[in-house]
Amino acid sequence: MNQIATGMFIARKRKELNLTQAQLAERLGISSKSVSKWERGKCMPDYGIVNELCDTLGITVIELLDGEENERENLRVYDNDQMIEMLARIQRLESQRVTIIAIALIVMGIGLLALSPLLGGSDVADFLHGALFGIGVGTILIGVFLATRSIFEYLSQND
């Protein structure tokens, strides 16, 4: 599953149908920026619209993921529904990965904050105390940001 090859394939099939990015986006009920991101290989289509995209472009899900039209002798053991389910699982795992990283950052930040008061007394120790405190706060803020973003993405996907 090569995002760049898939994006080039989407662009080629769209152009074969004489569709603009805006027209394809309108048919799918999404923004033209999303189509542009796909075609540039920045991201993959959401599993919720893959079937509709494939129907619009006249291709199969397997062809979309391969980034090329499959020949008849190249048989696959997966059907479209199985591929859609696999895409859904991959996207859920990506979301869970970001959430785990966010939680790890928050825990690490709390640990740094707990460790920083143990240092102090000399100039170097005071510097380390301040540095650990700052890094701890920064780490917690990054973790909270990632966790919040992950929650909002999850909520927007389930609406």
Residue, then its C-alpha position, 0 to 999 in steps of 0.5 A: m500500500n504505497q500512498i504516492a502510487t495510490g494518489m497518482f492512480i486516483a489522479r489518473k483515473r479521475k482525469e480519464l473520467n474528465l473530472t476535476q478534483a472539485q467535481l470528484a469531491e462533490r460526488l463523494g461529499i468531501s472537500s477538494k482539499s481531501v482529494s488533493k491530499w490523496e493525489r499528492g500521497k499525503c494521506m489515504p481516503d477514509y475507509g468510510i468512502v473507499n467503496e464510493l470512491c472506487d465506484t465513482l472511478g470504476i475500480t476495485v478496492i484492491e486496485l485502489l490500494d495497489g495503485e494500479e489496475n490489476e490484470r485478470e491473471n493476478l487473482r487476490v484472495y480478499d474481496n472488497d469488504q475484507m479490504i475495507e475492514m482491514l482499512a478500518r482496523i489500520q485507521r483505528l490502530e493509527s488512532q490508538r497509537v497516537t493516544i498511547i504516545a500522548i499518555a506516555l508523554i503525560v506520564m513522562g512529564i509528570g515523572l519529570l515534574a516529580l523529579s525536579p524538586l529533588l534537585g536544588g542547592s547549587d547553581v547547577a542543581d537549580f538549573l537542572h531543577g528548572a530545566l526538568f520542570g520546563i521539560g516536564v510541563g512541555t511534555i505534559l502539554i504536548g501529551v494533552f494536545l495529542a490526546t485532545r486531537s485524538i479524541f476529536e478525530y475519534l468523535s468526528q469519525n463516529d458522527 
